[in-house]
Amino acid sequence: MSTKEFQKLPAPKAAPDGSIIVPDAPSAPNPAEAESPDVWGFRDTRFDINERERVIIRGNRYEHSGKEMPRLLPWIRETLNIKLDARDIFRPSYPTTIPEACVSSQFMSAIKEFLSPGQLESNGEIRMRHGHGHTQEEMYAIKYGQLGRIPDLVVFPESEQQVASLVEAAKKNDVSLIPYGGGTNVTDALRCQSDEKRMIVSVDMSRMNRILWVDKKNQIACIQAGAVGRHIMSGLRKYGVTMGHEPDSVEFSTLGGWIATNASGMKKNRYGNIEDLVLDVTVATSAGTLERTASSPRESVGLDLRRLMFGSEGTLGIVTSAVVKIFQLPEIQEYGSVVFPTFEDGFAFLYDLCREATPPASVRLVDNLQFQFGLALKPASAGLGKLKSRIERVFVTKIKGFDPYKMVACTLVFEGSRQEVALQQADLYRIAARHRGMKAGAENGRRGYQLTYSIAYIRDFLMNYYIIAESFETSVSWTDALKLCENVKRRLYQEYAKRGLPGSPFVTSRVTQLYRTGVCIYFYFGFYFKGVANPQDVYLDLENIARDEILNSGGSLSHHHGVGKLRRAFLPRIMSPAAITLKREVKKSLDPSDIFGAGNQDLDIR
Amino acid sequence: MSTKEFQKLPAPKAAPDGSIIVPDAPSAPNPAEAESPDVWGFRDTRFDINERERVIIRGNRYEHSGKEMPRLLPWIRETLNIKLDARDIFRPSYPTTIPEACVSSQFMSAIKEFLSPGQLESNGEIRMRHGHGHTQEEMYAIKYGQLGRIPDLVVFPESEQQVASLVEAAKKNDVSLIPYGGGTNVTDALRCQSDEKRMIVSVDMSRMNRILWVDKKNQIACIQAGAVGRHIMSGLRKYGVTMGHEPDSVEFSTLGGWIATNASGMKKNRYGNIEDLVLDVTVATSAGTLERTASSPRESVGLDLRRLMFGSEGTLGIVTSAVVKIFQLPEIQEYGSVVFPTFEDGFAFLYDLCREATPPASVRLVDNLQFQFGLALKPASAGLGKLKSRIERVFVTKIKGFDPYKMVACTLVFEGSRQEVALQQADLYRIAARHRGMKAGAENGRRGYQLTYSIAYIRDFLMNYYIIAESFETSVSWTDALKLCENVKRRLYQEYAKRGLPGSPFVTSRVTQLYRTGVCIYFYFGFYFKGVANPQDVYLDLENIARDEILNSGGSLSHHHGVGKLRRAFLPRIMSPAAITLKREVKKSLDPSDIFGAGNQDLDIR
């Protein structure tokens, strides 16, 4: 009996009672949702300075769109201790030189057998867009420098079979493939290695974006890897369910990208991280398709290579689809916020919250600088004075004894049944009060989360004014977390001063994820670079110093951004020599000719 | 900075405030806890038939020890439809022939460099005990047949360094190593391959049994792989914490074994399965020690070979220690039980429980036959009549309209704060009532869980009376679960009848784990074999047929028992050819000379 051939069980069929749904293919991309090639996000949205010298978000996509933020420039000048001139623009030269394509004609002939002309793209700007993610050095390079190497071709497969055939053709013709999801990577994972001699083909998964089936009874759905987060959300919402996975990039990142990066969503307390959500993956590898007869709620079937796909960063194969858990939409969603006199108070609150109660879907604690930043982003309102007096007016008068230059805020998203949420709120506010926390209202919480999406545009805006900034993250035990934050900040200030760089840097941290055993810490680091040669390299140097300090302080190499090429040099610091050796051996065994040659994690084995 | 050498962060030191504890080494093994070599469990406990022809559990270890179970033999006779004669004993010849040891003198010289004489054991019975787990065919073989091959030597390493040196010596001298934890495996994973020509060395981890440190603040502990479940429980309980992992074998199985088997504990609803509980593992591999600088709450650091150790079944290396999550001991623990008119009612209740509420730490639903079995195991009490009338007296008179030959029972363990437990109970009993469930009391629930440990002894007892029986399990979606149970039972009855075997078989199922996406189903299957040639092979044949039916019905190859050698022939049924190929390639890359040559999962690559 055991010798029957492998045969995937048939996909679920639509059930008349609606318990199994086979959705239609999504409609063609909406032109209103076009994305910028040169900066983060949708084309219809960007930060700008208006004629009154006030920062404004153009367009009308977000809640904050179209509103003036009169305090932002003054606050930046004050915080960075610089004389930022709104008319002095560091003008980008996007697109900078686009490298010539290096094309294997045999490969081209081979793929034309199964791909139509509309599935091949050799346009230079599109190739360039597929050759980077969103690290500061990549964004700097495409506007002010140059990318050494970019994909020579972009292909848009439309089926699992086409992906498999692409892998086959790449294998036969010595071509390197780099899978491309939403292009939001922040560890140089999409960047091509400048010494790659082979033709590089970017495999853009955007046309494999279907929700194949939704099984409401068993609370699972099968989704193609190229489906974008926001479409997964809206697509599932129609049927009253959600995957619950919302990384900050959810507007653009894809299911395949989440798996390849081992992503974490802001509501993980309720729904889990990506590794908790995915039950099964189908992967095109150099040896064929890695797949299983059926997905299982949980199993013990030995060596399971699918597990290696989490965090594989395009180095082992191309994820084509996944079976994921889904959840009924919560009965209610409510925001909340609490302010604390100090970061230490807020942190102690988080610890007790994890120990004594069920934390809500999302909990974030920002430090004082980020708290100030949030206030500086507030839209215009009547009678604004100086920042300091504004903070004082808003808070000090209201919250007795809170120092506006020390206080911090915690934002909250509650999801669940009315009863669950009520219990979570009661527990949470009781514990917060014990740590001198004061409720600051649902509106402040809601605003904090809404800002997540629009604020992502600010980095590219600031670069036009000689400010370079980026985020990086780690995970760390409760015991080491506060010290780690202090160490990283102190070290960056020290190193910044040592280099005689302009003004003061901006270094801020927030706690973005809670675990019983520790937290995720998310840093923003930025500085003014007018007059600084190769600011992107200076930034990178300082970021590496911060990472060194993080590792010394007991932090991990990454909580959810991944390793890519940005952090690969640190791997020997965190893994034993045997772990490094065997990692490379496993890569060799899974992809002996390094077809998946992105070179992330030092897995360029050629 | 990144080029610093790998260096494990120092282990936590005991903190004066008790937040970090470094426990003393456990005391020497207690002779009162000696285990039987030939049957399951402690030497002081066994099932027996007394002079009044009543089954009794000898010893006084368990709650049910020393008590007569007057209904058991009659119930077995009735259910199996046989004339079991209590005086007709199928007498075991344990130990059956013990194969000669095949010894590599070079290897012996090499290991004597770092192991003392007390760490080497060549006694035949001890070697034999290390050459099997607890499948029916292994237990039958050691008593009535013969094991083809057993370890040629048993070694007892006492440190990570000694394990590493053993691996080195094995590599140099072409010796095969098989790690040994508690010896409770049920998939022939410990059985030696009869065609193994090399010296086979069983690496008994029992002396690496320390809880190295307990970090209460971050809720983690570092424990050596050879620590036995019951000692982990008692060792942690001293400090007010628990790991919460309680597989049915928890009295004997070890942390290393749990990882290697990808184990599941009965309280997983509260604490998670082993893969949820382990944050870090240290593993001796053929390339050296796989380890990390520090453990992290959660991370994204790319290809992480440690994940492959879950379910590795001794084929990739030897787990020497792990960092695991720990939990405060729950404020309260309460048992409960509910009876339902039919299995279908109980199953519908489980589904709603998962959808609408937080299920308690453990929930089990037994079918009617297992419910009857539970009653048949009840100790003597006054005025017993026939089984049928007993069931009727106990239940029908109390629970109107319940058919004693259809009704089923659900047993429950609640753990948590008073408030959590109260909420869980309120929700659960409300949902149960909707499905015609009637509360059957905490005592019946408690008894059900207590029986788990003593009932494990019954299999070896019954073998003495020509009854062969064993369990197997699967995981399956909610949709397919009921049908799967029916299919397996029908198929086994059919095949049993077809073969003209004696009486009727015993086939029963229970739901032992709940997931939002499905359940774990646990089967018991047994039959009377007097007059049947090679009953162990007949059993195996029928078990394979059951597995075929499970796979056809959408079930998995295993929920938590694993693959071992027992189920390896089915792997090509559930994994694509590429998955099988790459699995072997990965094994080759991690262990090119097949030092870890147990041959599980068809990973014998030589």
Contacts between the chains, C-beta under 8 A, distances in Angstrom:
chain1	res1	chain2	res2	distance
A	1	B	544	6.2
A	1	B	545	6.7
A	1	B	547	7.7
A	1	B	548	3.9
A	2	B	544	6.9
A	2	B	547	7.8
A	2	B	548	7.3
A	2	B	569	3.9
A	2	B	570	4.6
A	2	B	572	7.5
A	2	B	573	6.1
A	3	B	569	7.4
A	3	B	572	7.4
A	4	B	573	5.6
A	5	B	572	7.5
A	6	B	572	5.8
A	6	B	573	6.5
A	6	B	574	7.5
A	6	B	575	6.7
A	6	B	576	5.4
A	6	B	577	6.3
A	8	B	576	8.0
A	9	B	554	6.6
A	215	B	477	7.8
A	215	B	479	7.6
A	217	B	477	8.0
A	217	B	478	6.0
A	217	B	479	5.4
A	218	B	477	4.4
A	218	B	478	5.3
A	218	B	479	5.7
A	218	B	517	5.2
A	218	B	518	6.3
A	219	B	516	5.1
A	219	B	517	5.5
A	220	B	477	7.9
A	220	B	517	5.4
A	261	B	300	6.3
A	262	B	299	7.9
A	262	B	300	3.8
A	263	B	300	7.6
A	264	B	298	7.2
A	264	B	300	7.7
A	273	B	298	6.6
A	279	B	517	6.6
A	285	B	578	5.9
A	285	B	582	6.5
A	287	B	578	4.5
A	287	B	581	5.1
A	287	B	582	5.3
A	287	B	585	7.5
A	288	B	576	6.7
A	288	B	577	6.2
A	288	B	578	3.2
A	288	B	581	7.3
A	289	B	576	5.6
A	289	B	578	5.6
A	290	B	576	6.3
A	290	B	578	5.4
A	290	B	579	5.0
A	290	B	582	6.8
A	291	B	575	7.8
A	291	B	576	4.6
A	291	B	578	7.9
A	291	B	579	7.0
A	292	B	574	5.9
A	292	B	575	5.9
A	292	B	576	7.2
A	292	B	579	7.2
A	293	B	551	7.2
A	293	B	573	6.7
A	293	B	574	4.8
A	293	B	575	7.8
A	294	B	554	5.7
A	294	B	556	7.6
A	294	B	574	7.8
A	296	B	475	4.9
A	296	B	476	7.4
A	296	B	518	7.2
A	296	B	555	8.0
A	296	B	556	3.9
A	296	B	559	8.0
A	297	B	475	4.9
A	297	B	476	7.3
A	297	B	477	6.8
A	297	B	515	3.9
A	297	B	516	8.0
A	297	B	517	4.5
A	297	B	518	3.4
A	297	B	519	6.9
A	297	B	520	7.6
A	298	B	264	7.2
A	298	B	273	6.6
A	298	B	475	5.4
A	298	B	513	7.4
A	298	B	515	5.9
A	298	B	518	8.0
A	298	B	520	7.3
A	298	B	559	6.3
A	298	B	560	8.0
A	299	B	262	7.9
A	299	B	475	5.5
A	299	B	556	4.3
A	299	B	557	6.9
A	299	B	558	6.1
A	299	B	559	6.0
A	300	B	261	6.3
A	300	B	262	3.8
A	300	B	263	7.6
A	300	B	264	7.6
A	300	B	311	5.1
A	300	B	558	4.8
A	300	B	559	6.4
A	300	B	560	4.9
A	300	B	561	6.6
A	300	B	562	4.8
A	300	B	563	7.5
A	301	B	311	6.8
A	301	B	556	6.8
A	301	B	557	4.9
A	301	B	558	5.8
A	301	B	562	7.8
A	301	B	563	5.8
A	301	B	571	7.5
A	301	B	574	6.7
A	301	B	575	7.9
A	302	B	311	4.8
A	302	B	312	7.2
A	302	B	313	6.2
A	302	B	315	7.9
A	302	B	562	6.7
A	302	B	563	4.5
A	302	B	571	7.6
A	302	B	583	7.8
A	302	B	600	7.0
A	302	B	601	4.1
A	302	B	603	8.0
A	303	B	308	6.0
A	303	B	311	6.8
A	303	B	312	6.5
A	303	B	315	7.3
A	303	B	316	7.5
A	303	B	583	5.0
A	303	B	586	6.6
A	303	B	587	7.0
A	303	B	601	6.2
A	303	B	603	7.1
A	304	B	308	7.8
A	304	B	311	6.7
A	305	B	579	6.4
A	305	B	582	5.6
A	305	B	583	6.3
A	305	B	586	6.6
A	307	B	307	4.7
A	307	B	308	7.0
A	307	B	310	7.9
A	308	B	303	6.1
A	308	B	304	7.7
A	308	B	307	7.0
A	308	B	308	7.3
A	310	B	307	7.9
A	311	B	300	5.1
A	311	B	301	6.8
A	311	B	302	4.8
A	311	B	303	6.8
A	311	B	304	6.6
A	312	B	302	7.2
A	312	B	303	6.5
A	313	B	302	6.1
A	315	B	302	7.9
A	315	B	303	7.3
A	316	B	303	7.6
A	325	B	516	6.6
A	325	B	517	6.2
A	327	B	516	7.8
A	328	B	355	7.5
A	355	B	328	7.6
A	423	B	423	7.7
A	475	B	296	5.0
A	475	B	297	4.9
A	475	B	298	5.4
A	475	B	299	5.5
A	476	B	296	7.4
A	476	B	297	7.3
A	477	B	215	7.8
A	477	B	217	8.0
A	477	B	218	4.4
A	477	B	220	7.8
A	477	B	297	6.8
A	478	B	217	6.0
A	478	B	218	5.2
A	479	B	215	7.6
A	479	B	217	5.5
A	479	B	218	5.7
A	513	B	298	7.4
A	515	B	297	4.0
A	515	B	298	5.9
A	516	B	219	5.1
A	516	B	297	8.0
A	516	B	325	6.6
A	516	B	327	7.9
A	517	B	218	5.2
A	517	B	219	5.5
A	517	B	220	5.4
A	517	B	279	6.6
A	517	B	297	4.5
A	517	B	325	6.2
A	518	B	218	6.3
A	518	B	296	7.2
A	518	B	297	3.4
A	518	B	298	8.0
A	519	B	297	6.9
A	520	B	297	7.6
A	520	B	298	7.3
A	544	B	1	6.2
A	544	B	2	6.8
A	545	B	1	6.7
A	547	B	1	7.7
A	547	B	2	7.8
A	548	B	1	3.8
A	548	B	2	7.2
A	551	B	293	7.2
A	554	B	9	6.6
A	554	B	294	5.8
A	555	B	296	7.9
A	556	B	294	7.7
A	556	B	296	3.9
A	556	B	299	4.3
A	556	B	301	6.8
A	557	B	299	6.9
A	557	B	301	5.0
A	558	B	299	6.1
A	558	B	300	4.8
A	558	B	301	5.8
A	559	B	296	8.0
A	559	B	298	6.3
A	559	B	299	6.0
A	559	B	300	6.5
A	560	B	298	8.0
A	560	B	300	5.0
A	561	B	300	6.6
A	562	B	300	4.8
A	562	B	301	7.8
A	562	B	302	6.7
A	563	B	300	7.5
A	563	B	301	5.8
A	563	B	302	4.5
A	569	B	2	4.0
A	569	B	3	7.5
A	570	B	2	4.6
A	571	B	301	7.5
A	571	B	302	7.7
A	572	B	2	7.5
A	572	B	3	7.4
A	572	B	5	7.5
A	572	B	6	5.8
A	573	B	2	6.1
A	573	B	4	5.6
A	573	B	6	6.5
A	573	B	293	6.7
A	574	B	6	7.5
A	574	B	292	5.9
A	574	B	293	4.8
A	574	B	294	7.8
A	574	B	301	6.7
A	575	B	6	6.7
A	575	B	291	7.8
A	575	B	292	5.9
A	575	B	293	7.7
A	575	B	301	7.9
A	576	B	6	5.4
A	576	B	8	8.0
A	576	B	288	6.7
A	576	B	289	5.6
A	576	B	290	6.3
A	576	B	291	4.6
A	576	B	292	7.2
A	577	B	6	6.3
A	577	B	288	6.2
A	578	B	285	5.9
A	578	B	287	4.5
A	578	B	288	3.2
A	578	B	289	5.5
A	578	B	290	5.4
A	578	B	291	7.9
A	579	B	290	4.9
A	579	B	291	6.9
A	579	B	292	7.2
A	579	B	305	6.4
A	581	B	287	5.1
A	581	B	288	7.3
A	582	B	285	6.4
A	582	B	287	5.3
A	582	B	290	6.8
A	582	B	305	5.6
A	582	B	589	7.2
A	582	B	590	5.7
A	583	B	302	7.8
A	583	B	303	5.0
A	583	B	305	6.4
A	585	B	287	7.5
A	585	B	589	3.8
A	585	B	590	6.7
A	586	B	303	6.6
A	586	B	305	6.6
A	586	B	586	5.6
A	586	B	589	5.3
A	586	B	590	6.9
A	587	B	303	7.1
A	588	B	589	6.3
A	589	B	582	7.1
A	589	B	585	3.8
A	589	B	586	5.3
A	589	B	588	6.3
A	589	B	589	3.9
A	590	B	582	5.7
A	590	B	585	6.7
A	590	B	586	6.9
A	600	B	302	7.0
A	601	B	302	4.1
A	601	B	303	6.2
A	603	B	302	7.9
A	603	B	303	7.1
